[in-house]
């Protein structure tokens, strides 16, 4: 029997409407779906009734399966001649360990395909009304992890350089380490008054936004629980007037209220 194929598919940051057309097509035709914690459950409803669904989600300090076992799982099902969708939150190649999984597949001689997704680094700020670039205040941005692999011999995030290297910083997986990161940024030249936004469950119905300054983050006065995307920079100021998602919800609530009152008349 010829091996099947593995598709690494980005599910986007939460809103199921952000799934790509190609990604949805692959999801509906898969024999096996191996999915992560932050994948919206509504996407799984699009799968075939015969498809196997396998959860391999990770959260801080709690991994349902080690990465090596996830790699083996992909290979094992592909060797059975099945089409496997590895459904990953955001984009597979943006802090998604997609490179590790594709490397394992290539070594095993398994054919694979990458279907990019909307990264939370891009999608979440947009849903919070925060443009990462603006010709008046931000000509550059960087996406960094706030949680480096402890097994690495050397750290690869140099906060002393990043503090002033770009206009806007987007920090993923940094909720627990954020006060320390803010302290490093301030120590190495970033103004304590730099605006900061913490966005929890971005692009979903549970989206929360907390804004303040870098100094408030450093002092532990600005906190949200995971999953959180953090934006540091002057572009955060746009959020107060560009929160289109919040306005859309308020408009919908107003319409429901008006319709309800009309029914009572």
Phi and psi in degrees as a GROMACS rama.xvg file:
@    title "Ramachandran Plot"
@    xaxis  label "Phi"
@    yaxis  label "Psi"
@TYPE xy
-74.1424  143.655  UNK-2
-62.0067  154.628  UNK-3
-81.3583  -161.315  UNK-4
-129.248  146.561  UNK-5
-109.99  130.945  UNK-6
-113.226  116.729  UNK-7
-88.3982  113.916  UNK-8
-117.767  128.962  UNK-9
-83.2351  123.816  UNK-10
-87.9364  -3.08576  UNK-11
82.594  -179.649  UNK-12
-84.2394  -3.39022  UNK-13
153.78  -51.7602  UNK-14
-64.7167  118.616  UNK-15
-62.5514  -20.8256  UNK-16
-68.1479  -13.4023  UNK-17
-89.7546  -1.07832  UNK-18
-65.8854  137.453  UNK-19
-73.3297  159.173  UNK-20
-60.8375  -43.5498  UNK-21
-63.2851  -42.164  UNK-22
-61.117  -43.0835  UNK-23
-65.3721  -39.0558  UNK-24
-60.9422  -44.622  UNK-25
-67.5882  -38.4726  UNK-26
-62.339  -42.496  UNK-27
-70.4062  -23.6622  UNK-28
-101.464  4.92177  UNK-29
-78.2292  148.144  UNK-30
-87.2488  -32.4845  UNK-31
-136.213  134.041  UNK-32
-118.904  120.782  UNK-33
-112.787  111.693  UNK-34
-126.122  160.775  UNK-35
-98.0961  173.321  UNK-36
-65.1245  -38.5478  UNK-37
-89.6775  7.70594  UNK-38
-73.4137  129.697  UNK-39
-63.9007  126.247  UNK-40
-57.0642  -25.8943  UNK-41
-61.0856  -28.8782  UNK-42
-67.4689  -31.7902  UNK-43
-68.4489  -21.9966  UNK-44
-69.8384  -14.0231  UNK-45
-84.6586  -6.26446  UNK-46
-79.5074  160.617  UNK-47
-67.0223  151.581  UNK-48
-65.456  -23.5352  UNK-49
-89.729  -8.57733  UNK-50
-73.7985  140.6  UNK-51
-84.751  135.902  UNK-52
-113.335  125.158  UNK-53
-125.965  119.588  UNK-54
-87.4481  127.684  UNK-55
-132.229  32.4836  UNK-56
-65.5278  153.789  UNK-57
-124.451  144.452  UNK-58
-135.792  170.047  UNK-59
-56.7603  117.26  UNK-60
78.0616  5.33433  UNK-61
-143.845  101.746  UNK-62
-111.26  121.398  UNK-63
-65.1602  -32.9933  UNK-64
-143.364  139.068  UNK-65
-62.8796  154.359  UNK-66
-57.4063  -37.7983  UNK-67
-62.1167  -36.3061  UNK-68
-73.1864  -32.3477  UNK-69
-64.8569  -43.9056  UNK-70
-57.2738  -46.1462  UNK-71
-63.1228  -36.5592  UNK-72
-63.0652  -44.0744  UNK-73
-60.8244  -46.5202  UNK-74
-65.641  -43.3615  UNK-75
-62.0376  -44.7201  UNK-76
-71.2713  -34.9972  UNK-77
-65.2067  -38.4768  UNK-78
-63.5057  -20.6259  UNK-79
-80.9822  2.08507  UNK-80
83.2061  18.4988  UNK-81
-97.2616  153.715  UNK-82
-89.0999  120.552  UNK-83
-113.741  128.228  UNK-84
-103.986  119.673  UNK-85
-94.4899  100.072  UNK-86
-92.8344  116.088  UNK-87
-121.619  139.536  UNK-88
-60.8032  143.039  UNK-89
69.9854  -129.35  UNK-90
-115.75  137.449  UNK-91
-60.128  -26.6867  UNK-92
-105.125  11.2289  UNK-93
-114.641  95.2834  UNK-94
52.5224  35.9935  UNK-95
-114.756  7.83467  UNK-96
59.0737  21.6184  UNK-97
-63.7311  -34.7492  UNK-98
-65.4852  -36.6112  UNK-99
-66.8622  -40.3653  UNK-100
-71.1628  -42.3838  UNK-101
-68.6902  -33.0994  UNK-102
-63.1646  -42.5374  UNK-103
-64.3856  -39.8859  UNK-104
-65.7335  -43.2214  UNK-105
-61.8173  -41.9019  UNK-106
-62.8677  -35.196  UNK-107
-84.0851  -3.08777  UNK-108
76.3606  24.3288  UNK-109
-95.1007  131.63  UNK-110
-71.4662  140.95  UNK-111
-143.374  163.954  UNK-112
-141.941  143.199  UNK-113
-106.734  126.841  UNK-114
-114.934  104.751  UNK-115
-59.726  156.286  UNK-116
-127.771  168.216  UNK-117
-72.1595  115.861  UNK-118
-69.5858  144.864  UNK-119
-60.8379  -25.4235  UNK-120
-63.8888  -27.0863  UNK-121
-102.231  -47.7434  UNK-122
-69.0152  -41.3955  UNK-123
-66.0808  -48.7614  UNK-124
-58.6956  -37.4015  UNK-125
-61.518  -41.0024  UNK-126
-72.1607  -15.8063  UNK-127
-96.4399  5.0706  UNK-128
75.4179  28.1871  UNK-129
-116.064  109.888  UNK-130
-78.5272  130.232  UNK-131
-72.0934  -24.522  UNK-132
-126.95  149.178  UNK-133
-156.205  129.336  UNK-134
-62.3364  -17.3669  UNK-135
-90.5305  -23.3183  UNK-136
-139.685  -10.4801  UNK-137
-152.032  109.912  UNK-138
-104.834  1.43337  UNK-139
-155.427  150.721  UNK-140
-147.073  157.7  UNK-141
-131.801  144.082  UNK-142
-110.641  122.803  UNK-143
-134.126  156.229  UNK-144
-90.1366  141.236  UNK-145
-94.6355  3.96097  UNK-146
-137.673  88.9075  UNK-147
-76.8674  150.158  UNK-148
-61.4404  120.762  UNK-149
-68.3462  -14.6045  UNK-150
-83.9636  -6.98108  UNK-151
-71.8186  142.475  UNK-152
-70.1344  -36.9182  UNK-153
-128.886  145.814  UNK-154
-74.6048  143.308  UNK-155
-110.902  -9.07464  UNK-156
-97.052  110.109  UNK-157
-101.562  91.0213  UNK-158
-62.9277  -29.0825  UNK-159
-63.8156  -30.5047  UNK-160
-85.6203  -41.3599  UNK-161
-67.4768  -23.2768  UNK-162
-51.4872  -40.8634  UNK-163
-126.367  6.76756  UNK-164
-75.4941  -32.0566  UNK-165
-131.38  161.464  UNK-166
-74.6593  -39.4401  UNK-167
-126.76  134.146  UNK-168
-113.447  133.82  UNK-169
-115.116  120.517  UNK-170
-113.072  121.632  UNK-171
-104.379  148.049  UNK-172
56.1909  41.3689  UNK-173
-120.853  14.6283  UNK-174
-58.2645  -43.349  UNK-175
-80.2805  -24.4993  UNK-176
-102.924  3.8571  UNK-177
-60.7949  -43.9805  UNK-178
-56.6691  -41.438  UNK-179
-66.8141  -38.729  UNK-180
-64.2265  -44.6882  UNK-181
-60.0282  -40.7288  UNK-182
-61.5093  -41.4188  UNK-183
-65.6977  -42.4167  UNK-184
-62.2598  -41.931  UNK-185
-67.359  -44.2916  UNK-186
-57.6783  -35.0972  UNK-187
-100.927  22.19  UNK-188
115.38  -6.68223  UNK-189
-79.5984  136.786  UNK-190
-64.1414  136.93  UNK-191
-60.8676  -21.572  UNK-192
-89.6325  5.43987  UNK-193
-58.9931  130.39  UNK-194
-65.5447  144.652  UNK-195
-136.116  140.416  UNK-196
-123.209  133.513  UNK-197
-109.156  124.825  UNK-198
-122.003  116.132  UNK-199
-104.792  137.349  UNK-200
51.7816  45.1399  UNK-201
-58.8625  143.858  UNK-202
74.6107  0.48644  UNK-203
-108.904  175.166  UNK-204
-65.7021  -19.5752  UNK-205
-93.0894  9.13193  UNK-206
-55.9531  131.304  UNK-207
-126.965  145.617  UNK-208
-130.407  129.759  UNK-209
-124.475  129.473  UNK-210
-121.502  153.735  UNK-211
-176.642  -148.093  UNK-212
-118.964  165.372  UNK-213
-61.3922  -36.4859  UNK-214
-63.6959  -38.6994  UNK-215
-66.8193  -35.6106  UNK-216
-66.1295  -46.3591  UNK-217
-57.1234  -39.8605  UNK-218
-84.6456  3.43779  UNK-219
76.8463  18.1377  UNK-220
-91.9186  -7.15668  UNK-221
-128.461  103.404  UNK-222
-138.616  138.009  UNK-223
-137.466  147.395  UNK-224
-74.8006  159.16  UNK-225
-65.4199  155.354  UNK-226
-83.9953  133.343  UNK-227
-131.737  137.256  UNK-228
-107.758  132.853  UNK-229
-112.913  132.839  UNK-230
-119.532  128.648  UNK-231
-119.555  121.676  UNK-232
149.989  169.928  UNK-233
-62.5724  -24.8882  UNK-234
-64.3241  -18.5992  UNK-235
-59.6702  -27.4012  UNK-236
-61.9836  -24.1483  UNK-237
-67.2432  -23.9584  UNK-238
-57.5327  -36.1276  UNK-239
-62.8059  -29.6944  UNK-240
-108.455  -11.8207  UNK-241
-113.017  20.5391  UNK-242
-77.0301  75.0664  UNK-243
-65.3374  -33.3934  UNK-244
-67.0026  -42.5297  UNK-245
-63.3574  -43.2301  UNK-246
-64.1816  -38.6713  UNK-247
-62.8967  -40.4509  UNK-248
-66.7606  -41.9175  UNK-249
-62.589  -40.5141  UNK-250
-63.8055  -42.3689  UNK-251
-63.7403  -40.7602  UNK-252
-65.1608  -39.1476  UNK-253
-63.9644  -42.3366  UNK-254
-62.7101  -41.3302  UNK-255
-62.6426  -41.0634  UNK-256
-64.5143  -44.8785  UNK-257
-62.6508  -46.131  UNK-258
-61.1572  -39.6642  UNK-259
-65.0868  -41.4384  UNK-260
-66.5062  -36.9933  UNK-261
-64.9593  -35.9327  UNK-262
-67.2906  -28.097  UNK-263
-80.5059  -18.9608  UNK-264
